[in-house]
Amino acid sequence: MAKTKLGLKQPGDEETLTHLHFYFHDIVSGRHPTAIRVAEAQTTSSSPTSFGIRFARGCAQARTHAFNTTSLDLLWST
């Protein structure tokens, strides 16, 4: 998509567009989970999509989408 269509560049500007990619790998079971369930809606147990679940995460931020990649940092979010 053109930068002008995104509103990022006006004619004559010298801007660059950077695309950042972050990959998170959550482990929800086992001895060392990186995400734990902290809340859920009453209808979550009957939902095929697990709609309404809220996790707290301690996710390794990685360089690539491969699970065995080098970890860059640990991010915590809810």
N, CA, C and O atoms as a MOPAC input file, in Angstrom:
PM7 MOZYME 1SCF
protein

 N      0.84500 1    -1.17700 1     0.00000 1
 C      0.00000 1     0.00000 1     0.00000 1
 C      0.88700 1     1.23600 1     0.00000 1
 O      1.91700 1     1.26700 1     0.67300 1
 N      0.50000 1     2.21800 1    -0.72900 1
 C      1.28200 1     3.44700 1    -0.84300 1
 C      1.27800 1     4.21300 1     0.47600 1
 O      0.26400 1     4.27100 1     1.17200 1
 N      2.42700 1     4.79800 1     0.80700 1
 C      2.54300 1     5.56600 1     2.04400 1
 C      1.59200 1     6.74800 1     2.07000 1
 O      1.07000 1     7.10300 1     3.12700 1
 N      1.36200 1     7.36000 1     0.91700 1
 C      0.45600 1     8.51500 1     0.87900 1
 C     -0.97500 1     8.10100 1     1.21100 1
 O     -1.72200 1     8.88100 1     1.80200 1
 N     -1.36100 1     6.88500 1     0.83800 1
 C     -2.69900 1     6.40100 1     1.18200 1
 C     -2.83500 1     6.16000 1     2.67800 1
 O     -3.93000 1     6.27000 1     3.22900 1
 N     -1.72900 1     5.83400 1     3.33600 1
 C     -1.73600 1     5.64300 1     4.78300 1
 C     -1.59600 1     6.95900 1     5.53400 1
 O     -1.71200 1     6.98900 1     6.76000 1
 N     -1.34900 1     8.04300 1     4.81500 1
 C     -1.17000 1     9.34000 1     5.44900 1
 C      0.18900 1     9.50700 1     6.09400 1
 O      0.35700 1    10.34800 1     6.97700 1
 N      1.16500 1     8.71600 1     5.66400 1
 C      2.48500 1     8.73600 1     6.28500 1
 C      3.48400 1     9.61700 1     5.56000 1
 O      4.49800 1    10.00400 1     6.14200 1
 N      3.22500 1     9.93900 1     4.31500 1
 C      4.20100 1    10.70900 1     3.55900 1
 C      3.48900 1    11.73300 1     2.69200 1
 O      2.55100 1    11.41500 1     1.96100 1
 N      3.94500 1    12.93900 1     2.78800 1
 C      3.44100 1    14.01000 1     1.94300 1
 C      4.42000 1    14.19200 1     0.79000 1
 O      5.60000 1    13.87800 1     0.94600 1
 N      3.98400 1    14.67600 1    -0.33100 1
 C      4.89600 1    14.89600 1    -1.45500 1
 C      6.08300 1    15.76000 1    -1.03500 1
 O      5.90300 1    16.82800 1    -0.45100 1
 N      7.28800 1    15.29900 1    -1.33200 1
 C      8.50800 1    16.02600 1    -0.98800 1
 C      9.13000 1    15.59700 1     0.33100 1
 O     10.27200 1    15.96400 1     0.60800 1
 N      8.42700 1    14.83800 1     1.14900 1
 C      8.97800 1    14.37600 1     2.42800 1
 C      9.93500 1    13.21600 1     2.19900 1
 O      9.76600 1    12.42700 1     1.26800 1
 N     10.93000 1    13.12600 1     3.05200 1
 C     11.87500 1    12.00900 1     3.00300 1
 C     11.69600 1    11.17900 1     4.26800 1
 O     12.50600 1    11.26400 1     5.19000 1
 N     10.64900 1    10.38600 1     4.31200 1
 C     10.37900 1     9.53000 1     5.45900 1
 C     10.64200 1     8.08000 1     5.08700 1
 O     10.61700 1     7.70300 1     3.91500 1
 N     10.89200 1     7.29200 1     6.09800 1
 C     11.00700 1     5.85600 1     5.88900 1
 C      9.91300 1     5.17400 1     6.68900 1
 O      9.47700 1     5.68100 1     7.72200 1
 N      9.48200 1     4.04700 1     6.21700 1
 C      8.44800 1     3.27300 1     6.87700 1
 C      9.08400 1     1.99300 1     7.39500 1
 O      9.69200 1     1.24100 1     6.63300 1
 N      8.94400 1     1.74800 1     8.68700 1
 C      9.51900 1     0.56600 1     9.31200 1
 C      8.39800 1    -0.35600 1     9.76400 1
 O      7.44500 1     0.08600 1    10.40400 1
 N      8.51000 1    -1.61600 1     9.43900 1
 C      7.55000 1    -2.62300 1     9.87800 1
 C      8.20400 1    -3.43500 1    10.98500 1
 O      9.21400 1    -4.10200 1    10.76200 1
 N      7.62500 1    -3.37700 1    12.17900 1
 C      8.14300 1    -4.14700 1    13.30400 1
 C      7.34000 1    -5.43000 1    13.44200 1
 O      6.11600 1    -5.42500 1    13.30800 1
 N      8.02500 1    -6.50900 1    13.70600 1
 C      7.37700 1    -7.79800 1    13.91400 1
 C      7.79100 1    -8.31600 1    15.27900 1
 O      8.97800 1    -8.36300 1    15.60000 1
 N      6.80700 1    -8.70500 1    16.08200 1
 C      7.06700 1    -9.29100 1    17.38700 1
 C      6.40400 1   -10.65400 1    17.42500 1
 O      5.25100 1   -10.80200 1    17.01900 1
 N      7.11500 1   -11.63000 1    17.90200 1
 C      6.58400 1   -12.97900 1    18.00600 1
 C      6.58600 1   -13.37300 1    19.47600 1
 O      7.60500 1   -13.24300 1    20.15500 1
 N      5.45100 1   -13.85300 1    19.96800 1
 C      5.32400 1   -14.25500 1    21.35400 1
 C      5.02200 1   -15.74400 1    21.40500 1
 O      4.20400 1   -16.24500 1    20.63300 1
 N      5.67800 1   -16.44100 1    22.30700 1
 C      5.48500 1   -17.87200 1    22.45500 1
 C      4.96900 1   -18.12800 1    23.86200 1
 O      5.72100 1   -18.00700 1    24.82900 1
 N      3.70300 1   -18.47700 1    23.98700 1
 C      3.11100 1   -18.74700 1    25.29000 1
 C      3.10700 1   -20.23500 1    25.56900 1
 O      2.78700 1   -21.04600 1    24.70100 1
 N      3.46600 1   -20.57600 1    26.78500 1
 C      3.36600 1   -21.94400 1    27.27600 1
 C      2.31400 1   -21.90500 1    28.37100 1
 O      2.50800 1   -21.23900 1    29.38800 1
 N      1.20100 1   -22.60900 1    28.18100 1
 C      0.09200 1   -22.51500 1    29.12400 1
 C     -0.02100 1   -23.71900 1    30.04900 1
 O     -0.93700 1   -23.77800 1    30.86900 1
 N      0.88800 1   -24.67500 1    29.93500 1
 C      0.85200 1   -25.83200 1    30.81800 1
 C      2.27800 1   -26.28000 1    31.10500 1
 O      3.23700 1   -25.73300 1    30.55900 1
 N      2.40100 1   -27.26900 1    31.95900 1
 C      3.72200 1   -27.78700 1    32.29100 1
 C      4.30300 1   -27.14700 1    33.53900 1
 O      3.61200 1   -26.43600 1    34.26900 1
 N      5.57500 1   -27.40700 1    33.77300 1
 C      6.23400 1   -26.93500 1    34.99900 1
 C      6.52300 1   -25.44400 1    34.98600 1
 O      6.53200 1   -24.81600 1    36.04400 1
 N      6.76300 1   -24.85700 1    33.80900 1
 C      7.15600 1   -23.45200 1    33.72500 1
 C      6.29500 1   -22.70100 1    32.70400 1
 O      6.79100 1   -22.31300 1    31.64700 1
 N      5.00700 1   -22.49200 1    33.01200 1
 C      4.16400 1   -21.77800 1    32.04600 1
 C      4.55800 1   -20.31000 1    31.95000 1
 O      5.01500 1   -19.71800 1    32.92800 1
 N      4.38000 1   -19.72900 1    30.77500 1
 C      4.65100 1   -18.30300 1    30.58400 1
 C      3.36100 1   -17.50200 1    30.53000 1
 O      3.40000 1   -16.27300 1    30.47100 1
 N      2.21700 1   -18.17900 1    30.54800 1
 C      0.92100 1   -17.50200 1    30.56500 1
 C     -0.00400 1   -18.27000 1    31.49600 1
 O     -0.08900 1   -19.49600 1    31.43100 1
 N     -0.69700 1   -17.53800 1    32.36600 1
 C     -1.63700 1   -18.18300 1    33.27700 1
 C     -3.00300 1   -17.52400 1    33.14400 1
 O     -3.10400 1   -16.31700 1    32.92500 1
 N     -4.05000 1   -18.32900 1    33.28000 1
 C     -5.42100 1   -17.82100 1    33.19400 1
 C     -5.73800 1   -17.06700 1    34.48000 1
 O     -5.59200 1   -17.61100 1    35.57400 1
 N     -6.16800 1   -15.82900 1    34.35200 1
 C     -6.48700 1   -15.02400 1    35.53100 1
 C     -7.97300 1   -14.68400 1    35.61400 1
 O     -8.45000 1   -14.31100 1    36.68500 1
 N     -8.70900 1   -14.80000 1    34.52600 1
 C    -10.14800 1   -14.51600 1    34.53800 1
 C    -10.79300 1   -15.14000 1    33.31300 1
 O    -10.13400 1   -15.40100 1    32.30700 1
 N    -12.09100 1   -15.37500 1    33.41600 1
 C    -12.84300 1   -15.85500 1    32.26400 1
 C    -14.31000 1   -15.51200 1    32.43800 1
 O    -14.79100 1   -15.35300 1    33.56000 1
 N    -15.01300 1   -15.40000 1    31.33500 1
 C    -16.44400 1   -15.12800 1    31.35700 1
 C    -17.19700 1   -16.39400 1    31.74500 1
 O    -16.65600 1   -17.49500 1    31.64900 1
 N    -18.43100 1   -16.24200 1    32.17800 1
 C    -19.23100 1   -17.40400 1    32.56600 1
 C    -19.49500 1   -18.33100 1    31.39100 1
 O    -19.68800 1   -19.53100 1    31.58300 1
 N    -19.50700 1   -17.79600 1    30.18700 1
 C    -19.80800 1   -18.60700 1    28.99800 1
 C    -18.56300 1   -19.20700 1    28.35200 1
 O    -18.67400 1   -19.89100 1    27.33400 1
 N    -17.38600 1   -18.96800 1    28.91600 1
 C    -16.14600 1   -19.43300 1    28.29400 1
 C    -16.08400 1   -20.95100 1    28.18100 1
 O    -15.63900 1   -21.47400 1    27.16000 1
 N    -16.52000 1   -21.66000 1    29.20900 1
 C    -16.40500 1   -23.12300 1    29.18400 1
 C    -17.25300 1   -23.75600 1    28.08500 1
 O    -16.95600 1   -24.86700 1    27.64800 1
 N    -18.30300 1   -23.07200 1    27.63000 1
 C    -19.13100 1   -23.61700 1    26.55300 1
 C    -18.79200 1   -23.02000 1    25.19000 1
 O    -19.43300 1   -23.35400 1    24.19300 1
 N    -17.80400 1   -22.15400 1    25.13800 1
 C    -17.42900 1   -21.50500 1    23.88100 1
 C    -16.37000 1   -22.32300 1    23.14500 1
 O    -15.37000 1   -22.70200 1    23.75400 1
 N    -16.55900 1   -22.60800 1    21.85200 1
 C    -15.53900 1   -23.35400 1    21.10300 1
 C    -14.27900 1   -22.53200 1    20.83000 1
 O    -13.25000 1   -23.09200 1    20.45200 1
 N    -14.34400 1   -21.21600 1    21.01700 1
 C    -13.19300 1   -20.35600 1    20.72700 1
 C    -12.50500 1   -19.83400 1    21.98300 1
 O    -11.58100 1   -19.02700 1    21.88300 1
 N    -12.93000 1   -20.27400 1    23.15100 1
 C    -12.37800 1   -19.78700 1    24.42700 1
 C    -12.57100 1   -18.28500 1    24.58500 1
 O    -11.75200 1   -17.61100 1    25.20900 1
 N    -13.64700 1   -17.76700 1    24.02400 1
 C    -13.93700 1   -16.33600 1    24.11300 1
 C    -14.13900 1   -15.94000 1    25.57000 1
 O    -14.85600 1   -16.62100 1    26.30400 1
 N    -13.52300 1   -14.86300 1    25.98500 1
 C    -13.69500 1   -14.34000 1    27.33100 1
 C    -12.58500 1   -14.69500 1    28.29300 1
 O    -12.62400 1   -14.27200 1    29.44900 1
 N    -11.59600 1   -15.45800 1    27.85800 1
 C    -10.47300 1   -15.80600 1    28.73100 1
 C     -9.48600 1   -14.65000 1    28.77100 1
 O     -9.20900 1   -14.01900 1    27.75100 1
 N     -8.96400 1   -14.38200 1    29.95300 1
 C     -7.94000 1   -13.34600 1    30.12800 1
 C     -6.70700 1   -14.00900 1    30.72700 1
 O     -6.79000 1   -14.67800 1    31.75700 1
 N     -5.56200 1   -13.81700 1    30.07600 1
 C     -4.30900 1   -14.39400 1    30.54200 1
 C     -3.36100 1   -13.30200 1    31.00900 1
 O     -3.38100 1   -12.18600 1    30.48900 1
 N     -2.53800 1   -13.62600 1    31.98600 1
 C     -1.38200 1   -12.80400 1    32.33200 1
 C     -0.19400 1   -13.52200 1    31.71300 1
 O     -0.05900 1   -14.73800 1    31.84900 1
 N      0.66200 1   -12.77800 1    31.03700 1
 C      1.73800 1   -13.40400 1    30.27300 1
 C      3.10700 1   -12.90200 1    30.69500 1
 O      3.29000 1   -11.72600 1    31.01000 1
 N      4.03900 1   -13.79500 1    30.69400 1
 C      5.44500 1   -13.46300 1    30.78000 1
 C      6.06200 1   -14.05800 1    29.53400 1
 O      6.51300 1   -15.20400 1    29.55200 1
 N      6.08700 1   -13.30400 1    28.46100 1
 C      6.42300 1   -13.84000 1    27.14200 1
 C      7.83700 1   -13.47500 1    26.73100 1
 O      8.28500 1   -12.34300 1    26.91100 1
 N      8.51000 1   -14.43300 1    26.19000 1
 C      9.82200 1   -14.16200 1    25.61700 1
 C      9.63300 1   -13.48200 1    24.27200 1
 O      8.98200 1   -14.02100 1    23.37700 1
 N     10.20000 1   -12.31000 1    24.14000 1
 C     10.16500 1   -11.60900 1    22.85400 1
 C     11.28300 1   -12.20100 1    22.01000 1
 O     12.42900 1   -12.26500 1    22.45400 1
 N     10.96100 1   -12.63100 1    20.80900 1
 C     11.91100 1   -13.38900 1    20.00700 1
 C     12.24000 1   -12.68500 1    18.69800 1
 O     11.51200 1   -11.80200 1    18.24700 1
 N     13.35300 1   -13.09500 1    18.10100 1
 C     13.78500 1   -12.53700 1    16.82400 1
 C     12.97700 1   -13.07600 1    15.65000 1
 O     12.74400 1   -12.35700 1    14.67800 1
 N     12.55300 1   -14.31400 1    15.72700 1
 C     11.81500 1   -14.94300 1    14.62900 1
 C     10.61000 1   -15.68400 1    15.18200 1
 O     10.40700 1   -15.73900 1    16.39500 1
 N      9.81700 1   -16.24900 1    14.29200 1
 C      8.63800 1   -16.99200 1    14.70900 1
 C      8.96900 1   -18.40400 1    15.18200 1
 O      8.09600 1   -19.07800 1    15.72700 1
 N     10.19100 1   -18.86700 1    14.99200 1
 C     10.57800 1   -20.21600 1    15.40500 1
 C     10.61800 1   -20.30000 1    16.92600 1
 O     11.15200 1   -19.40600 1    17.58300 1
 N     10.05800 1   -21.36900 1    17.48900 1
 C      9.95900 1   -21.49200 1    18.94100 1
 C     11.32600 1   -21.60000 1    19.61100 1
 O     11.48700 1   -21.14600 1    20.74400 1
 N     12.29900 1   -22.18200 1    18.94600 1
 C     13.60600 1   -22.40000 1    19.56400 1
 C     14.59100 1   -21.27600 1    19.25900 1
 O     15.80000 1   -21.50700 1    19.27100 1
 N     14.11500 1   -20.09000 1    18.99100 1
 C     14.96300 1   -18.96000 1    18.64800 1
 C     15.58300 1   -18.33100 1    19.89500 1
 O     15.20300 1   -18.66700 1    21.01700 1
 N     16.51800 1   -17.43600 1    19.70300 1
 C     17.14700 1   -16.72700 1    20.80300 1
 C     16.17300 1   -15.71500 1    21.39400 1
 O     15.56000 1   -14.92700 1    20.67300 1
 N     16.04100 1   -15.74900 1    22.70800 1
 C     15.15300 1   -14.80900 1    23.38100 1
 C     15.82600 1   -13.45500 1    23.50900 1
 O     17.00800 1   -13.37800 1    23.84200 1
 N     15.08500 1   -12.39000 1    23.24700 1
 C     15.62500 1   -11.04200 1    23.37400 1
 C     15.32800 1   -10.43200 1    24.73200 1
 O     16.18600 1    -9.77600 1    25.32300 1
 N     14.13000 1   -10.64200 1    25.22400 1
 C     13.70900 1   -10.00100 1    26.46200 1
 C     12.45800 1   -10.71200 1    26.95200 1
 O     11.86000 1   -11.50200 1    26.22200 1
 N     12.06500 1   -10.43200 1    28.17800 1
 C     10.84600 1   -11.00000 1    28.72400 1
 C      9.84700 1    -9.87700 1    28.93300 1
 O     10.12600 1    -8.93100 1    29.67100 1
 N      8.69700 1    -9.96400 1    28.30100 1
 C      7.66200 1    -8.94000 1    28.39200 1
 C      6.51500 1    -9.46400 1    29.24100 1
 O      6.08900 1   -10.60700 1    29.07700 1
 N      6.01800 1    -8.63900 1    30.14200 1
 C      4.86000 1    -9.02400 1    30.95500 1
 C      3.67700 1    -8.18300 1    30.54900 1
 O      3.79400 1    -6.96300 1    30.43000 1
 N      2.54800 1    -8.80600 1    30.33700 1
 C      1.34500 1    -8.07600 1    29.96100 1
 C      0.12800 1    -8.82100 1    30.47000 1
 O      0.20500 1    -9.98800 1    30.85500 1
 N     -0.99000 1    -8.12700 1    30.46500 1
 C     -2.26100 1    -8.76100 1    30.84000 1
 C     -3.29500 1    -8.40900 1    29.80700 1
 O     -4.44500 1    -8.83300 1    29.91500 1

